[in-house]
């Protein structure tokens, strides 16, 4: 089998997987082996795409249990330096492209502005003191939004996304702007999030994302993909609040599971992130050239 060497992870897997498949074939039917390898590669590529967010979350967990009280800088300030170091390392090692980093920086700024407003409105709080902050918002908070943008930029590359019925870019930009404005305006006027949910469903209803894992190409409705990603962001949010990186009002006297209503908020904010990433990774339609990228059966799931 041959696979396109369009990313570092593909090249590495092309060297490592053949011996694994040979070993598995000694015990399992060929189709089962291929299915297990497909599932394994899917997990590896997802982990690779989540690398920035995973490292950031790891830093939150470790510092929540092991950060010295006598450290010369506050925990939040350390996390700022830690996140900058990760981002710099990604650029130096070319794990992230400068154009992608620019879009991620924009989302960092977009997220920080929203954080300043939301903390002032009492939606959530950062309980620890630190130096590198704007008002009640530590500067590292923007990197949590950047992690979502980083994931989308990387996942689009490693899975070689192609699209059918992707809506016009201008329409998605208007939707993203409306979502972002509503995060502020609902504090003063009617919350139109349900209207935005409906518009999202209408705009992306027919959109299908096609992606390559290893041997086979797969297909998924984009709306389902959005829902799955927002669910895992919600899980990460629960981990972050458990480490007391930030707290919602009902968590100040003790940790509680983050409300499922936040899943909807992440769903909408994630669409903003994705639309920004499409400014760099313009959605490409499925065509005949895509059919030549993989060997094996054309399996659409």
N, C-alpha and C positions, 0 to 999 in steps of 0.2 A: 504494500500500500504506500502511496505517496500523499503527502499533505503539503499545503502551501506554507512556505516559511515566511509568513507575513508578520510574525511577532516572535519575540524571544522565547515565550513559553511554548510556541509550536516547535521551534527548533530543538529545545531541550526535550520535549516530550517525544519527538521523533527519534531521539537517541535512546531514551529510557524505556519506552513502552514495548518495543519488540521482544526483549527478554521476558518481560512480565506476561505478555500474551502467550509466549511459548510455554512458560511454566504453567499458566492457567489451563492451557489446552490439554495438558496431561491429565487433568482431573475433571474438566467440564466440557460439555458440548460446545462446538465452535460458536454458535449463535449466542449462547449464554456468556461465553468469554467476551465476545464483542460488545454485548450489552453492558457487562460489568465495566469494561474499559471505557465505554462511552460515559457511563455514570461517574466513574473516577475522574475522567478528564473534565467533565462538567464542574465537579467540585473544585478541582485544582484551578481551573480558569476563573471561577467565581471568587475563590480566595485571592488569586492574583489581582483581580479587578478591585477587590476590597482592601488592598494592601495598605493604602493610606489611612482609611477609616479604621482598619483593624489595629494598626500600630498606635493610632491616636487613642482608641478605646483601651488598649493594653496599658498605655501610659496613665490613663485615668485610674484604672484598677490598681496598678502597682503603687502609684503615689497615694492612693486612698488608704493603703495598709502599711506602707513602708517609707513614707516621706518623713525625713527627720524634722522634729520640732525645732531643732537648733540650726536648720539650714539657713544659709545667708540670704536666700531669696524665697519669696512666698511660693507655695505650690502652684498657684495659678500662673505666676510669672515663669516658673520652670516649664510649665506646659506650653507657654508661648514659644520659648526657645526651642523646646523639643519639637514642636510642630514646624517651626521654621527650618530646623535642621533636616527633618524628613523631606520637606518640600524641596530644599536645596539639593539634597542627595538624589531625589528623583530626577531633577533637571540635569545634574552633573552626569549621572549614569544613563541618561536618556530614557528613563522609564516613563517620563512624561515629556511631551513636546512643549516648546515655548508657547505655541498658539493655544494649547490646552490649558497651560498654566495661567495664561491671560484671562481666559473665560472663568477659570476657577477663582482667580483673584477678584473678578467682577462679582461672582456669587458670594465671595467672602465679604465684600463691601456691602452687597445687598442684604446679606444675613446680619451683619453687624448693625446696620441702620435699623433693621427690624428689632434686633435684640435691645437696642437702646430705648426704643419706643415701648416695647412690651414690658421690660423690667420697670420702667417708669410708671406704666399703667398697672403694675402689680400682678401681671400674668404669671410670672415666676421670678425667682431671685437667685443670686449667687451669694452663698452664705459666708464665704471667706474673704478676708482682706488681701489686697495685693496692690502693686504699684502700677503695672501696665494695664490700664483700664480707661474706659471712657464712661463717666458717670458710674452707673452700677454694673457695667459690663466689662469683664476681663477680655483682653484682646484675643485670647485663644478661642473664644466662643465662635468667632468667624471661621475658624478652621473646621469646626464641626459641620458647617454648611459646605465648606470647600471639600470636605471628605465625600459628600454626596455627589458633587460635581466631578470629582476625581474618579469616583466609581463609574459614573455614566460614560465619561470620556474613555476610560480604559476598557469597560465591558463592550462598548461598541466596536473597539478595535479587535480584541482577542476573540470575540465571537463573530466578527465580520458581519455585522447587521446589514440586512437588506430589507426593503419594504414594499408592501403592496397597499395601495390606497392611502398613502401618507398624505395628510391634509396640507394645503398650501402653507409655506413658512410664515407668511404675513398673518395668517389667521391664528396660528399657534402663538405668535408673538403678542397679538392682541389679547388672547386668552391668558397668557402668562402675566401680562401687565394688569389685567382685571383681577386675577388671583392675588397678586402682590398688593395692589391697592386695597383690596378687601381686608387683608390682615390688619390694616390700619383703620380703615373707615368704619368697620363694624363696631368700634368702640363709641362711635358718635351717631351712626345711622343704622338702618336695617342691615343685618348680616345676610349677604346674598350667597353664602357658600353653597346652599342647595341649588340655586340657579347655576352656579359655577360647576357643580357636580353634573348637572343635567347638560350643560354646554360641553363639558369634557366628554361625556358619553356620546353626544351627537357628533362632535368633531372627530373623535377617534374610533367611533363604533366599527367602521369597516376596516380599520387599519390593522394589518397583520405584519408582525416582525418575523423574518426568516433568519436563522442563525446556524452557524456550523459549530458543532462541538468537536468531533474528531472524524469519524467515518461518515456520519449521516448528517443531513440537514434537517432542521426541525422548524416548526411553525407555531406561533402563539399569538393570540389576540393581544394587541398592545395594552388594552385596558386591564387585562389579567396580569400582564407583566408589571404595570404600575402598581396594582394592588399588592402583589407579592413583594415587591421592593419596599413599599411603604410599611408592610407588616414587619419586615426585618429591621427597618429603621426604628420602628416602635419598640422592638425588642432591645435594640442598642440603647434607646432612650431610657428604658427601664434600668439597664445596667448602669448607665451614666448617672441617673438620679440616685441609684442605690449607693454609688460611690460619693454622693453629695457634691457632684460637680455643679449642679443647679438643683433647685427644689421648687415644686409647685406649692401653692398655699396649703393644700391639704397634707403635704409631706413634712411640714416644719416641725410637727410634734412627733413624727415617726414615719418611716418610709411606708408608702402604699403603692400598689401597682398603678402605673400611669393609666388614666382613663382611656377607654377605647375611642372616645371622641377625638383624641389626639391623632389616632390613626387617619382620620379624615383630613386633619390639618397637614400631616406629613404627606398624604396623597396629593394634596393641592400644591404644597411647597415643592415636592419632588418634580412636579410637572414644570414648574418655573425653572428648576435646575436643568431638566432635560432639554427644554427649549433653548436655554443659553448654550448648552453643549452642541446643539444642532447648528449653531452659528459657525462652529469649527468643523464638526463632522456632519456635513450636509447629507441628509438621508438619500441613499441610493436605491433605485428600484431593482427588483428582481428581474434579471434578464438571462439570456442564454449563456453569457460568460460565467455567470455564477454557477451554472450546472456543472462546469468543468473543474470546480475547485476541490471536490472530494471524490474519492473512489468509493465503491460499495453501493448499496441500494439507495434510491431516493426515498428516504423515509420521512414523511411529514407527520408530526405528532400534534 
